[in-house]
Amino acid sequence: MFQLDLGAAGRYCDGMDRRSFLKLGVSGLAAVGMPQLMQARAQSGTSRNTSVILIWLDGGPGHMDMYDMKPNAPTEYAGIWRPIRTRVPGFDITELYPKQARITNLFSMVRSLHHDTGDHFAGGHRMLTTKNMGVSGVNNMQRFPGIGAFVSREVGPRRRGMPAYVGVPHSSSIGLTPGYFGGHMLGAHYNPFDTGGDPNSPTFNVQNLNLAQGLTLQRIEDRRALNSRFDQMLRSLDGNGTAQAMDRYSREALDFVTGPTAREAFNINREDPRLRDRYGRHSWGQSALLARRLVEAGSTFVTVHLGGWDHHWDLQPSYERLLPIVDSLVYGLFTDLQERGLLDQTLVMLGGEFSRTPRMNDGGNGGAPRSMGTPGRDHWGNSMFWLMGGGGVRGGTVVGSTDRLGQAPHSRPLTPCNIHATIYQVLGIDPRLQIMDPSGRPVNVLDDPTPIRELL
């Protein structure tokens, strides 16, 4: 047995950290049911080679100021900015998104998403796991695995030597890491691998790829050879494939840490400076570019964390700073994927845990008007947006609508389950997937396994 030091990544809800994962990955996976999971993955028959990039706007981005404008509503609802026409008739978006307006044929918009809670933690749990389960600000522990963890278990990496599930620069939901992105009852080995650092920094590198002090690649190979001899003896006694499953998972862990594939993928400095400029020379833009490098190299589910969207006041200066950044990175990502021939096999999504109130407040946050700052919008989960494009999802489509004030779905109401079912469909995973809960009872991963038919 040996340990690969992947660096400190914090403790998770089941008490195992990233170092614990690799101890299990090369020695004792049977204890956590990994052989059975590997066999299930091998038998699943997943044939599509699709990957997912989720751009997570942590804090709650407002639909009324981005993708569901209401210019004819009263001023306190319509907001500050005007909509502009886009390449697709009827698909108007905010004037702060001029670059995206040129490529709306490449992605689609769900305007009728809702889960009906304005609690950050409840909303985040519902968007990332689809489950309510009583999660709230006063009881914010994860109660069900996140979608990326399921994808990692069911599909694994698309290419040998890459982590299946990655967070850039970290996986975080409402300040919790990995929060509702985590593996939960599936096990900490299905938590995302976080890159850390700032991809925009000239000295960016992934510290978590270091080997433990005194451990060399030659020593790893020597010990792997020794393990292989033991495995050969085990196979003579084991006819059910358990040893082979352990071999496969151990190989994935070792290939990731010791092989060149991941190191090359994380080396964002190899990109053309002109392409980096297209994404935007800031942490957010370069995080999106790194996500593209990772799915191109073989990762299956990559999250990009863009935090700071809780704008109860000072909405105007914040959005005038943040929305052009989002515009550049979304435009850069879609056009880059299209030019590389990767868009049909890469599903890109953009959204957060909920939206903002259709009616703007007075900036007082319960006090005198503007005592906290200029007007903003509060929490709202009754009407939300979700951007989806690539990976076989039809572009240039607007699904559903909200009422004239943007307060609730007017047509085609959809829930997080429908979003997840669409993701599973794109990846070749059966949306009717079940898992066993801690009591041994089968539980549906999705309470409603119906994909969004307009997008497929």
Rosetta blueprint (number, residue, H / E / L):
1 M L
2 F L
3 Q L
4 L L
5 D L
6 L L
7 G L
8 A L
9 A L
10 G L
11 R L
12 Y L
13 C L
14 D L
15 G L
16 M L
17 D L
18 R H
19 R H
20 S H
21 F H
22 L H
23 K H
24 L H
25 G H
26 V H
27 S H
28 G H
29 L H
30 A H
31 A H
32 V H
33 G L
34 M H
35 P H
36 Q H
37 L H
38 M H
39 Q H
40 A H
41 R H
42 A H
43 Q H
44 S L
45 G L
46 T L
47 S L
48 R L
49 N L
50 T L
51 S E
52 V E
53 I E
54 L E
55 I E
56 W E
57 L E
58 D E
59 G L
60 G L
61 P L
62 G L
63 H H
64 M H
65 D H
66 M L
67 Y L
68 D L
69 M L
70 K L
71 P L
72 N L
73 A L
74 P L
75 T H
76 E H
77 Y H
78 A H
79 G L
80 I L
81 W L
82 R L
83 P E
84 I E
85 R L
86 T L
87 R L
88 V L
89 P L
90 G L
91 F L
92 D L
93 I E
94 T E
95 E L
96 L L
97 Y L
98 P H
99 K H
100 Q H
101 A H
102 R L
103 I L
104 T H
105 N H
106 L H
107 F L
108 S E
109 M E
110 V E
111 R E
112 S E
113 L E
114 H L
115 H L
116 D L
117 T L
118 G L
119 D L
120 H H
121 F H
122 A H
123 G H
124 G H
125 H H
126 R H
127 M H
128 L H
129 T H
130 T L
131 K L
132 N L
133 M L
134 G L
135 V L
136 S E
137 G L
138 V L
139 N E
140 N L
141 M L
142 Q L
143 R L
144 F L
145 P L
146 G L
147 I H
148 G H
149 A H
150 F H
151 V H
152 S H
153 R H
154 E H
155 V L
156 G L
157 P L
158 R L
159 R L
160 R L
161 G L
162 M L
163 P L
164 A L
165 Y E
166 V E
167 G E
168 V E
169 P L
170 H L
171 S L
172 S L
173 S E
174 I L
175 G L
176 L E
177 T L
178 P L
179 G H
180 Y H
181 F H
182 G L
183 G L
184 H H
185 M H
186 L H
187 G L
188 A H
189 H H
190 Y H
191 N L
192 P L
193 F E
194 D E
195 T L
196 G L
197 G L
198 D L
199 P L
200 N L
201 S L
202 P L
203 T L
204 F L
205 N L
206 V L
207 Q H
208 N H
209 L H
210 N L
211 L L
212 A L
213 Q L
214 G L
215 L L
216 T L
217 L H
218 Q H
219 R H
220 I H
221 E H
222 D H
223 R H
224 R H
225 A H
226 L H
227 N H
228 S H
229 R H
230 F H
231 D H
232 Q H
233 M H
234 L H
235 R H
236 S H
237 L H
238 D L
239 G L
240 N L
241 G L
242 T H
243 A H
244 Q H
245 A H
246 M H
247 D H
248 R H
249 Y H
250 S H
251 R H
252 E H
253 A H
254 L H
255 D H
256 F H
257 V H
258 T H
259 G L
260 P H
261 T H
262 A H
263 R H
264 E H
265 A H
266 F H
267 N L
268 I H
269 N H
270 R H
271 E L
272 D L
273 P H
274 R H
275 L H
276 R H
277 D H
278 R H
279 Y H
280 G L
281 R L
282 H L
283 S H
284 W H
285 G H
286 Q H
287 S H
288 A H
289 L H
290 L H
291 A H
292 R H
293 R H
294 L H
295 V H
296 E H
297 A H
298 G L
299 S L
300 T L
301 F E
302 V E
303 T E
304 V E
305 H E
306 L E
307 G E
308 G L
309 W L
310 D L
311 H L
312 H L
313 W L
314 D L
315 L H
316 Q H
317 P H
318 S H
319 Y H
320 E H
321 R H
322 L H
323 L H
324 P H
325 I H
326 V H
327 D H
328 S H
329 L H
330 V H
331 Y H
332 G H
333 L H
334 F H
335 T H
336 D H
337 L H
338 Q H
339 E H
340 R L
341 G L
342 L L
343 L H
344 D H
345 Q H
346 T E
347 L E
348 V E
349 M E
350 L E
351 G E
352 G L
353 E L
354 F L
355 S E
356 R E
357 T L
358 P L
359 R L
360 M L
361 N L
362 D L
363 G L
364 G L
365 N L
366 G L
367 G L
368 A L
369 P L
370 R L
371 S L
372 M L
373 G L
374 T L
375 P L
376 G L
377 R L
378 D L
379 H E
380 W E
381 G L
382 N L
383 S L
384 M E
385 F E
386 W E
387 L E
388 M E
389 G E
390 G E
391 G L
392 G L
393 V E
394 R L
395 G L
396 G L
397 T L
398 V E
399 V E
400 G L
401 S E
402 T E
403 D L
404 R L
405 L L
406 G L
407 Q L
408 A L
409 P E
410 H E
411 S E
412 R L
413 P L
414 L E
415 T L
416 P H
417 C H
418 N H
419 I H
420 H H
421 A H
422 T H
423 I H
424 Y H
425 Q H
426 V H
427 L H
428 G L
429 I L
430 D L
431 P L
432 R L
433 L L
434 Q E
435 I E
436 M E
437 D L
438 P L
439 S L
440 G L
441 R L
442 P E
443 V E
444 N E
445 V L
446 L L
447 D L
448 D L
449 P L
450 T L
451 P L
452 I L
453 R H
454 E H
455 L H
456 L L
